[in-house]
């Protein structure tokens, strides 16, 4: 993947790199069956030394608890690497689930991808 290049896998996750931030767009519903594939893709990005992620969830209608756990574990791993993952464009149903389970206290959620990207600049 080049500086601003994008890649899309067969199961509906696309990624675009902007400077040192990888924007991952989930373009499907994340079920238990796809959680392993999601984790493998994330591991591949980590091997490329990417430590800043924005997860664009605009088209994601549902996320399994296994995939959510993978995102939380990724946040912990990224913290140890001085990186982070931030969520953007989370639909109302998933946002309510995050609020009820207190996930919003662990993961930063932004209304837009641009806001999520800008939040990295405030920390840096």
Buried (B, 14 or more C-beta within 10 A) or exposed (E): EEEEEEEEBEEBBBBBBEEEBBBBBBBEEBEEEBBEBBBEBBEEBBEEEBBBBBBBBEEBEEBBEBBBEBBBEBBEBBEEEEBBBBBBBBBEEBBEBBEEEEBBEEBBBBEEBEBBBEBBEEEE
